[in-house]
Amino acid sequence: MKITVVQNYAELSAAAAEYIAAVVADRPNATLGLATGNSPLGCYKLLCEYCAHGDISFAHVTTLNLDEYVGLTADNADSYAYFMRKNLFDNIDIDPRNTHIPNGVAPSLQQECARYARLVGALPRAVQLLGIGVNGHIGFNEPGTPLNSVTHAVQLSYDTICANAAHFGGSATRVPTRAITMGIGEIMSAERILLIASGGAKAQAVKDAVRGDISPLCPASVLQTHADCTFIVDEQAASLL
């Protein structure tokens, strides 16, 4: 595991964007595992700028997102499908047919999880981008999730719901309580993993992930066992290391 500490969020975003851009430059038809939330926003903005300036092309790239809320349609402004279009896909030259996100309104969640697991297995990722939850979750794999898990529907924890309330007008009651998420075992199957974290609220989770025991109680701790895992964290997120 490689730990890179940068001064602030702007430097974190630049380092993450350069990492992903280098992967695409080296492998123009790469499959990228992508994340949502506040952490990757700066990275995505820079990747859009790189593409607009002709420095990088996503024309042959395929993407697999980690997760989606149950009950939100792809055109719902609070869905992760909408988030990805607004913050990345609509601003780069990627083929929308090559962007994949779980369907949160599938008639059968069990069948949708099985479909997405097959897709993940068929599309090996050159790199998986991750954030980390305040409780150490990766994707929406909450504490207690088996470390060999595959795509599944999950009941979101109170900590996760509260952390995501800002995206729902500050109201925790508006946050969906369930989601579909790529499993920890599938996350670990990526060739490379890049985790980014910013701010003091993530400091304990980063410490537990990097220095703690490998345990389902901190899902991100399993990343200690990955052959090519990089953490890029700002000084506040690294403050307990």
N, C-alpha and C positions, 0 to 999 in steps of 0.2 A: 504494500500500500504506500503510495506517494502522497505526502501532504504538502500543499503549497499554500502559504499564508500571504495574502495581499492586504493592502492598507484599507480598502473600502469597496463598496459595491461596484463602483465604476470599473475599478481594476479587475475585480472578480469577473464581471461581465465580459470585459475585453479578453481576459485569459481564456474563458470558456468558449467564446466565439472563435478565437484563434485555434483552439484545440479542435473544434468541430470542423472548421473550415479546412484545416490540414487533413483531416480524415477524408473529406469529400474531394479535395484536390488530389489526394493519393489514390482514391477509389471512387471515381465519378458515379458509379452505379451502386454505391453503398446503401445498406438499409440502416437507418438511424432510429434508435429508440428515443422518444421524446417525452418530456414532462411538462406539466402546467404549474400554475401558481405564480407567486411573485418572483421567486428566485431566478427563473430563466428569462424574464421579460427583457432585461438589458442585453442578454446574449442574443435573443431573437431579433431585437431591434438592430443590432450590429450586423447580424447575418443578412438581414434585409438590405442594409446599406451596402454590404459587400456585393450582393447580387445585383443591386441597382447600378453599381459602378462597374460591373462586368468582371469583378475579381474572382467570382465563384459562380457556378451554375448548379442548380438542383434539378435540371431537366431529366436526369436519369436516376435520381435518388428516390428511394422508397422510405416511408416513415411508419413507425408503429408507436402509438401513444400508450402510456401506462394504464390509463384509467378513464372512467366516465361516471358521472352521477346516474343513478337509477331514477327514472321518471322524467328526465329532461330530454326533449327532442333536440336534434342537431341544430335547429334554427333558434333555440332558446338562448337568449343572450347570456345566461348563466351557465350554459353547458360548456364542457371542455372542447367539444367540436367547434363551437362558435369562437371560443378563446383562441384556438389554434389558427382558425381562418383569419381572424382579426389581427393577430399578433405575428403571424408568420406566413401561412400558406398563401394568402391573398396578395402578399407583397414580394413573393419570389416566383421563380419560373418552374415550380414543381407541377407535375401533372396531378390534378386532384384525385384521379383514379388510383394513384400510388400512395395516398395518405390513408392510414387506417386507425380508427378509434372504435372502441367498443360501443355497441348500440344500447343505450340506456333505456330504451323503450321497446326492446325486443319482446315479442309475446311470451317467450320462454327464456328466462334468465339462464337456466341450466344449459339450454341449447346454444345460447349466445356465448356463454363462457367456453363451451366445448369448441364452437366455431373459431373463437378468437385464439384459443390455445393451439388449434391446428395451424392457424395463420402464423403465430409466433414461432412455431416449430419449423414452418416452411420458409421463413424469412430470417436467416441468421443476421443478427445485428453487429455491425462493425463497432458501434459504440452505443451504450445506453446512458442517457443523461438522467440524473436523479436530483431531486431536492431531498430534504429530510424534514420530517415532522418534529414538533417539539417533544413528542413521545418516542421518537426514534423510528417512526414508520417510514417506509420507502414504497413508492406507489401509494396505494391505500391499504397496504398490509399492516394492520394494527398489531400492537404487542400481543403475543400469544399465537400469531400465525405460524404454522409449521414452516421451517426453513426450506423445505423441498416443495412448497405449494406451487400449483399452477393457477391459471386464470380462474377466478371465483368471484362470487358476489359476497360483499362484506357489509356488516353493520358498522357504521362509523362511530368512533368513540366520542365521548363528550369533548375531550381536548381537541380533537380534529374538527368537530363541528364548530366549536368556539373560534378556533384559529382561522376557519374559512368564512366566518360570519361577515368579515369586512367586504367580501365579494358579493354579499347578499344584503346590501344596504345596512350593514352593521347588526342585522337581526339573526341570531342563532336559530330562531324558530323557522326561518325561511330556508335554511340549509337542508338539502336532502339528507336523509339519515342512512341511505344505502348507496353503494357504488359497485361497479364492476372493476376489478383490478387485475393486472398481470401479476402472477404469483412470484414469490421470492425465488423459487427454483428457476423460473424463466428469466427473471432479471439477471441471475447469476450466470446464465448461459450466454450472455453477450460476450463478444470477444474482448471488449474494453468497457470499463465503467467510469463515468465522470460524475462525481457528486459535488454540487455547489451549495454553499450555505452562507448566509449573511445575517449579522445581527446577534446581539446578546441573548435573545430568546432561544436561539439554536445552540448556545454554547454547551449546555449539559448534554444534549442529544449528540452533538459532535464528539464530546469527550467519551460518552458511553460507546459510541460506534467505533472509535479509534482505539481506546484504551481499555474498555470494559470487557467482561467475559462475553464470549460468543453465545448468544442466547436468544430465543424467540421473544424474550421480554424487551429486547431492543433489536428489532428486525435488522436495522442497518449494521449491527455488529458482524453479521455474516460476511460483510464486504471485506473483512480482514483476511478471509480465505481466498479471495479472488486473485487470479494470477496477474491481472493488469488493471488495478483500480487506483484512480487519482481523486483526491479531495482537493478542491479549491475553495478556501474559506477566507473570509475577511478577518481582521484582527479581533473584532468583537466575538465572532463565532468561534474563534480559536482561543479565546481568553482563558479557558479552563484546561487547555492541553499542557 
